Amino acid sequence: MNPNHKICKLDKKEIEENMPAIVDVVSKPKYICQKCARVSKKKKNLCKPKKLPSRSKD
């Protein structure tokens, strides 16, 4: 998977083929797509990124 690829645009086959790279992109997310609700740690991987609010530690 291209590191600049939008995960919002991946189809089922691309998700299956790129699972390790996707897991890296979505771990510890900082952004959420306002269109499809997918998450990413980098906003460049989402179509309409919005910063997630800070989470308090339990």
C-alpha positions as a Markdown table, in Angstrom:
| # | Residue | x | y | z |
|---|---|---|---|---|
| 1 | Met | 0.0 | 0.0 | 0.0 |
| 2 | Asn | 1.3 | 3.4 | -0.9 |
| 3 | Pro | 1.8 | 5.3 | 2.4 |
| 4 | Asn | -0.1 | 8.3 | 1.0 |
| 5 | His | -3.0 | 6.2 | -0.2 |
| 6 | Lys | -6.4 | 7.1 | 1.2 |
| 7 | Ile | -7.7 | 4.2 | 3.3 |
| 8 | Cys | -11.2 | 5.5 | 2.6 |
| 9 | Lys | -10.9 | 4.4 | -1.0 |
| 10 | Leu | -9.7 | 0.9 | -0.4 |
| 11 | Asp | -11.9 | -2.0 | -1.6 |
| 12 | Lys | -12.2 | -5.3 | 0.1 |
| 13 | Lys | -9.5 | -7.0 | -2.0 |
| 14 | Glu | -7.0 | -4.1 | -1.3 |
| 15 | Ile | -7.8 | -4.3 | 2.4 |
| 16 | Glu | -7.0 | -8.0 | 2.5 |
| 17 | Glu | -3.8 | -7.6 | 0.5 |
| 18 | Asn | -2.5 | -4.8 | 2.6 |
| 19 | Met | -3.6 | -5.7 | 6.1 |
| 20 | Pro | -0.2 | -5.3 | 7.9 |
| 21 | Ala | 0.2 | -1.8 | 6.4 |
| 22 | Ile | -3.4 | -0.8 | 7.3 |
| 23 | Val | -3.0 | -2.0 | 10.9 |
| 24 | Asp | 0.0 | 0.3 | 11.2 |
| 25 | Val | -2.0 | 3.3 | 9.7 |
| 26 | Val | -5.0 | 2.8 | 12.0 |
| 27 | Ser | -3.1 | 2.0 | 15.3 |
| 28 | Lys | -3.3 | 4.9 | 17.8 |
| 29 | Pro | -5.5 | 7.0 | 15.6 |
| 30 | Lys | -5.5 | 10.8 | 15.7 |
| 31 | Tyr | -7.9 | 11.6 | 12.9 |
| 32 | Ile | -11.3 | 10.4 | 11.8 |
| 33 | Cys | -12.9 | 10.6 | 8.3 |
| 34 | Gln | -16.0 | 12.8 | 8.4 |
| 35 | Lys | -17.4 | 10.8 | 5.5 |
| 36 | Cys | -16.9 | 7.1 | 6.3 |
| 37 | Ala | -15.7 | 7.2 | 10.0 |
| 38 | Arg | -12.5 | 5.4 | 9.3 |
| 39 | Val | -9.6 | 6.4 | 11.5 |
| 40 | Ser | -5.8 | 7.0 | 11.0 |
| 41 | Lys | -2.8 | 8.3 | 12.8 |
| 42 | Lys | -2.1 | 10.6 | 9.8 |
| 43 | Lys | -4.6 | 12.9 | 8.2 |
| 44 | Lys | -3.2 | 12.3 | 4.7 |
| 45 | Asn | -4.6 | 8.8 | 4.7 |
| 46 | Leu | -8.3 | 10.0 | 5.0 |
| 47 | Cys | -10.5 | 11.8 | 2.5 |
| 48 | Lys | -12.1 | 14.3 | 5.0 |
| 49 | Pro | -10.0 | 14.1 | 8.1 |
| 50 | Lys | -10.9 | 15.7 | 11.4 |
| 51 | Lys | -8.7 | 15.6 | 14.5 |
| 52 | Leu | -10.1 | 13.4 | 17.2 |
| 53 | Pro | -10.6 | 15.0 | 20.6 |
| 54 | Ser | -8.0 | 14.3 | 23.2 |
| 55 | Arg | -8.7 | 11.3 | 25.3 |
| 56 | Ser | -8.2 | 11.3 | 29.0 |
| 57 | Lys | -6.3 | 8.5 | 30.5 |
| 58 | Asp | -8.3 | 6.2 | 32.8 |
